[in-house]
Amino acid sequence: MKRSYLYLLLNRPMAIMLLVGIEFIFLGNLKSSDVLILISVILSAILISIIGYILLKVKEGISLYTQFALDVILSSVILYLTGGIESPYFILYFINIIVSSIFLFAKGSFIVSAISIGLFMTTVFLRSKFRMFVPESFLIFSSSIPSEVIFIRAYTYSLSFFMVGALSAYVSERFIQGKRNLQEIKITLNDIISGIKNAIITMDKNGYIKYVNRFAGDFIKDGEILNRKYNEILKPDLLSKIGEINDSISQDRNFEMEVKEQFYDVNINTIQDGNNEILGYNLIIFDITDKKRNIAKEKEFERLQIISHLSAAITHEIGNPLASIKGATEVVLSDMGKDDERRELLGLILKESGRLNDIVNKFRHISRENWVEEVKPVELIDSLKYIIDILEHNKLFRNINIDFNCKYNSIIVKGADELKEVFTNIIHNAAQSMDYTGDINIQCKEERNTVMISIKDNGKGINNKMVEDIFKPYFSMKKGGLGLGLTISKQIMDEIGGKIDIVSIPEEGTVVTLTLRLENEDSYT
């Protein structure tokens, strides 16, 4: 039930008691019968409120129309008892008409006006013809006036009732239209604000919070927010950057901040009226993390392009002379006797030439525009088993235990032959992190249309800062390492539509997760 309706129900008997009761007490020479009539009038007002309350629980519209109709009847009774056309209480009709326009709007205002005119004219007629039904002592205003004056007054009052009803109807309709327009503006404004995917915090000029949207939750403390000072609500990371906000600040401010590896662009804009007086401040926070990362990726891409061109030039300039050195050494070595003491030196030259040739080949590989020759269906389980089998026969892996767990016998993924190089690089890195002594656990898990292969070691691990740099060219934690293995592995995964993630805890170990796309719904058995 609306609070305004309760006010209407409670105020009616109080208003009648104050208006009529005090008038009678001060102006009337009341007898016991007069007091009885006065009490009856007040009880009638209470009864109307009770009837209204009961009907309000049934239907709101019926309750209100019934109440105002009964109010007009009660006003007519009071008018009859207090002098008819000479009574000062004709104002009760105006009150009824105006209040009805508030609750029932234009339609109700016209209906109550019509009822008021009809009952007023009837009351004036009855009062002029049947005065004997009311004690003379109760008739506060009982002087006789000519009938033509009564007609003129009745006509004037009736016209006034109609004019007040029309004016009230006009005002109520304008109020309704204004309310609708305000609601439309509010809906439109809410739609606009809700469509902004940034945090918005609005303050008045004294720094009290007046509005926050749902995206502002990451920057404000829990609890009551509105009408509290900004320095009590904002989290320390943001508050330390904002500093003091007061009405002396007349210029907008802008700054960037980093919170838990997320980047934000913060704008503080003043809200001003037409006279450039500051009314408040808007705090708008943009998440620019993706933008920052994209810029970093663009820079990395440019760097890779430079490295690619440089690598191509190096491999071209070094490759041919190196091949000549290696070939000439092999020829000389083949002509030497087995006991020639120079064989060891030439063998060393041949070995180092081979190592240099491997380095040149890696440079040649990284200088290519595409790492993958062809994207095609690949049998994942067989590829992994093949690599594991080769590595287990490697002397470096004699103290490494590779535990391969996968519930599927076969998984067909979108891959390439170069996937074997990815597996080899990652398992080698895992073994090196444990100084080639420990356990490597390999597991696979299907999730929707992808399969994830996790390769876990219990090695030294790396910190979060190094995880961010680990895919960059020439970043290596191994002494003498080139830092190209993971760079090439990531590029291969990117080209086949896969993904590579690394989670590492210093002194506990590292988990590398490779995510590959299934070839189709029947890709695994």
N, C-alpha and C positions, 0 to 999 in steps of 0.2 A: 504494500500500500504506500502511495506516495505521501511524503511528509506534508506537502501543501494541502492535501485533502484533510489530513488530521487537523491542521490549523483551522481550516474552514469549520470543521465540526466542533472544535473547542471554543472558537472565538464567537460563534453565534450567540449562545446563551450569555456570555460575558458582555457582549455588546448591547444586547437587549436590556440586561440588568442595569448597566451603566447609563444608557440613554434614557430609558423610560423610568426606571426606579428612582433615580436621583431627581428627575423632573417632578414626579408625583410627590415625593417626600417634601421638596422645597416649595412647590406651588399649590399643591392640593390640600384640601381640608378633609383628609381621608377618614372614613368610618371603617368598621370591620368588614362590611360588604365590599368596600372599595379595595381594601387590602387583599381580599380573596380574589378579586378580578386581576389585581396586579400580579399576585403569585401565579394565577392561571396563565397569564401572558408569558411569564418567565419559564414556567414549566412547559409551555407549548414550544418555546425555543429549544429547550432541552430535548423534548420529544422529537422534534424535527431532526436534531443531530443524531439521536439514537436510531431513528428510521434510516437516515442517510448512511450510518455506519453499517447497519444490517444489510441494506441494499448494495452497499459498496462491495461486500463480499460476494454478491450474486453477479452484478454487472456494473461497471463503473459509470457508463453513460446513463443508465436508468436511474442510478442513485443521484447523480448530479441534477438531472432534469427534475426529479421528484423533490429534491431539497429546495431548488430555486422556486419551484411552483408553490411549495408550502411556505417559503419565505415571503413571497408576494401576498399570499393569503394572510399570514401573520401581520405583515405591514399594514394591510387593509383593515384588519381588526383593530390594530393600535390606532390607526387614523380615525376610525369610527369612534373609538372611545375618547379620543383627545380633541375632538372639535371638527372633524371632517375637513372641509375645504380650508378652515382656518388653522388646522393643526400644523405645527412645525415639523412633524415627522413624515411629511411627504418625501423628505430627503432619503428615507429608507428605500423608496422605489429606485432612486438613482444609484444607491449603493448596490442594490440587487442586480440592476442592469450592468453596472461596470464590473462587478465581481463575476457575473455569469459570462461576460465576454472573455475574462481571463481563463476560465475553466472550460467553457463551451465554444469559445471563439465566435465568429460572425453569426452562424446559425443560431446558437444559443442566445446571443445578445438580442436578435430580432424576436425570437420566441418569447423571451422574458419581457421584452418591451411591450409586445402585444398583450400578454397576460396582465402586465402592470396597468396599461391603459384601460383595459376592460374592467378590472377589479377596482381601479381608482374611480372611474365614472360610476360604477355600481355603488361603491361606498359613499360617494358624495350624494348620490340620489337617496340612498337609504337613510343617510345621516340627516338629510334635510326633511325627510318625511316621517321618520320613526325615532325621534329623540327620546321618547318615553321609555325605551328599553334600557336606558343607561341612567344610573343615579346622577342627579344634578351635581352632587359634590365631586363626582369623578370626572365631570366634563370641564376640564381645565380651561379650554377655550370654547365658550358657549354663547357668545354674543350672536345676535341675528343679523344677517346681511341680506340685501335684496337678491331675488332669484336671478336677475340678469347678471349681477356681479359673480354669483356662483357659477353661472354658465361660462362667463369669460375666463374666470380662473381655471375652471375644469378644462376648458379648451386649451388654455395656455400651458397648463401643467402636462396635459396629454401630449401636446406638441413637443414639449421639452423632453418627455420620456422617449418619444420617438427619435428626436435629434440626438440625445445622449446614446440611445441604442445604436443608431447609425454610426455615430462617431466612434463608439467603443468597438463596433464591428470592423470599421476601417482600420483602427489602431491594431486590433488583434490580428487582422489579416496581414498588415505590414510586419507585425512582429513574427508571424509564422513564416512569411516569405524571407525575412531577414535571417531567421533561424535556419531555414533550408539553405539559403546562400552560404551562411557560415559553416553549415555541415558539409556542403559541397567543397568549400575551400579547405576545410579541415581534412576531408577525405583525400582531396587532391594533394595537399601538402604532405599528408601521411604516406601517400603512394610514392611521392617523389623522394621523401626521406628514406622510406623503407627500401627503395631501389638503389640507394647509394650504399655500396658495399664497403664503406669506410666508417670508422668510429667518429661519432659526432657528440660533443659535450658542449652545452650552452650554459653560460653563466650570466648573472646580472653584473652591473658595474662594480658591485662590492665583492664579487667572487663567489656568490652563492649559486649552487647548481640548480638550474631550472629545467633542463631536459638532457636525457642521454638516450641514445638508440641502442639496439641489441648488440651492435658490433663494438660497443665501448666497454664490454664486460672485462676484457683483458687488461684494462688500464685503471679500473676502479676497484675499491675494496668492497667486500660484502657488507650487507646491512642497508639501513635507510640511506637514501642518496639525495633525494630532492630537498631543496631548501637548506642544505648544509654547505659549509665553507669548502671550497675546492681543495685546500690543503689538508682537510680531514678525510677526503674521499679518494683522491688520486693516489696511485701507487708510487713508491719512492723513485723508481726509475724515471717516470715521466715528470714527477714533481720537481726533482732536482734540476731537470732541464728547463722547466717553465720559469722557475723563479717567482718573483713577486708580481701579482696581478692586482692593479688598482686603477682608479679612474684617471690617474695621471698619464697612463699609457695611451697614446693617441695614434700609434702606428702599428701596422700589422707586423707579425714576426713569423719567421720560418726557420726550422732547423731539422737536422736528421738525428736519429738515435738508433742504437742497437740494443735489443733486449732478447736474450737467450737465442742468439744466432739468427734473429729476425730483424729486418731493417724497416724503419718507419720514417716517413716524411711528415712533420708536424707543422701545422699552420694555425696561428692564433690571429683571428680576424676580429676587428671591432665592429659592433652593431651600433649604428648612429641614426639619429632622427634627421628631419629636414634641416635642422639648425646646426648640424654637425656635433650635436651633443651625444656623448657616449651613453648608450643604454645597457650595453653588456658586451660579451665576448663569445665568439664561436671557436671551439677547439676542434679542428678536423685532423684526423690522423689517417694517413694513407699507408697501406702496406706495400712497400717497394722492394720486398725481398726478391721476388721473381725478376724485377727489372734489374736489380743489382747483379743477380746471378747471370742474367742474359748478357749484361755488359761484360761480366767476367768471362763468359763463354765466348763472346765475340773476340775479346782480346786474346783468349787462348787459341781460338781458331786462327786469328791472324798470326800468332806466334808459330802455330803448327805449319801454316803455309810458308812462313819464312824458313822454318826448319826443313820443310819438305823440299823447297827449292835448293837450299844449301846442301841437304843430304844428296840430292840428285847430282849436284855439281861435284861433291866430294867423291861419291862412288864412281863417277865417270873418270875423274882425274886420278884416283888411286887404284881403281879396279884393274885397269889394263897393265900398268907397271907391276903391280903385285902378282898378277897372273904370270907375267914374264919371269919375275924373280923365282916364283915357285917352280915354274917349268924348267928353268935353267938349273936350279938346284937339284931337281929330280934327275936331270940328264947327267950332271956331274956325279951325283951319288951313285947312279947305276953303273958308272964306269970305274968306280973305286973298288979296290979289294976290300974284303971283309975285315982285314986287320989294319986297315988304314986308320990312323988316329984322328984324321980329319973328318971321318964319318960322323962322329958325335957332334961336331960343330955344325956340319951341314944338316944333320938331323934336327938340331935345335932351330936352325934357320927355317927348315921346312915346317916344323911344328908351329913356330911363331907366325909364319906366313899363313898357315891354315887358320890360326886364331884371328889374325887380322882379316882374313877373307870372310870369316863368320861375322865379324863386326861390320865389314863393308856390306855384306848381304842384308844385315838388319837395317842399316841405313838405307839400302836400296828398297827394302820392304816398307819402311816408314815414309819414304818419299813418294810412294804410289798414291794416287787419288783414291783408289779402292783397295781395301785389304782383302776382301773376299772376292774370289774369282766367280763363284756362282752360288746363289742361295737355292737350296734344294732340300728335300726330305732327308733326314739323317736318323739312323737308328742309334739312339742315345746310349742305351745300356751297353751295346757292343763296343761303341767308341770309348766309353769309360773303361770297360774291362780291358780293352786293347792297350790303353795308355798305362793302366795300373800294372798290367803284366810286364810291359817293357821296363817300367820304373823299378819294379820289384827285383828285376834281374840286374839292375844297376848296382855297382859295388857301393856307391854312396848311400844307398837305401838299405844296407844290410841290417842296420839297427832301427829301421823305421817299420812300424806295423800299420798297414793301410787296411782299415775296416770299412768295407763297402756294404751298405744296407739299403736295399730297395725292394719293395714288395712286388714290383712289376717285373715281368720277364722281358718285356719289350716296350719301348716308348719311341714313337716317331715324332720328331720335332722339325720345325723349320730351322735349318742350320746350314752348315757348309763344311767342307773338308778342314778348313782352318780352325774348326772347333777343337780339334785335337791339340792344336798349339795352345789354345786357351787353357785346356785342362792341364797340359804339361807345365805351363808357366805357373799356374796357381799351386799345383801340388809341389813343384820345386820350391816355390817361395815358402810354403808351409814347412817343408823339411828343413830348409835353411834357417828358419826362425827358431827351430828346435836344435840347431847344430847337428842335424841328421840323426837325432836320437829322440824317439818318442812315438806318439800315436797320432795318426791322421784318420779322422772319421768322415766318411762320405755318405750322405743320405739324400733321398729324393722324395718329393711330395707333390702331388697333383693338386692344383687349385684352379677351379673354373676351366679356362681354356689354356692354362699354362702349367708348366712343371718347373719346380724349383730344386736345384741341386746345391746342397750346402756342403762345403769343405771346411772342416774344423780342425785346428791344431791346438796344442797346449804349449805353444812357444812363448817368446818374450812379449809379443803384442806391441801395439803402438798407441800413442795418444791421439785424441780427436783431431788436433791440428794437423798431424801428419796424415791422418785418413783423408783430409780434404785435399792434400797435395799428392797423394800416392799415385794418381793416374796421370800426373803431369810428366812430360818427357824429361828424361835425365834426372828424375828424382829417385834416388836409390838409398837404401839403408845398408846395402851390402858393400863391403870394401872392394873396390875395383868394379862394381856393377855399373852398367850403362844407364839403367833406369828406363828401359824401353819395353820390357816385357809386359807390364800391366797397361802401359799406354796402348800397345798393339792389341792386347786382349780386349780392352774396352772398345776400341774401334771395331774390332771384329764383331763383338756383341751388338754394338749399335747398328752395324750394317745388316745383320740378320734379324733385327727387330727384337733383340734380347736386352737384358739388363744385368748389371753386375753391381752388387752392394757389398760393403765391407763393414763389419762391426768388430771392434778390437778393444780388449782391456789389457793395459800394461801388466806384464808379469803373469797373466792368466791365459792368454791365447787370442786367436783370431778366427772369425767365421766369415768366409766368403760365400755369398749366395748368388748363384747364376739363375736367372729366370728366362726360360725359353718358351716360345709359343708352340702349342701342339699343332700338328699338321691337320688333324680333323678330330671329330668326336670319337673315332675308333683308333686313336693313335697309341693307346696303351692297352696291354693285356696282363 
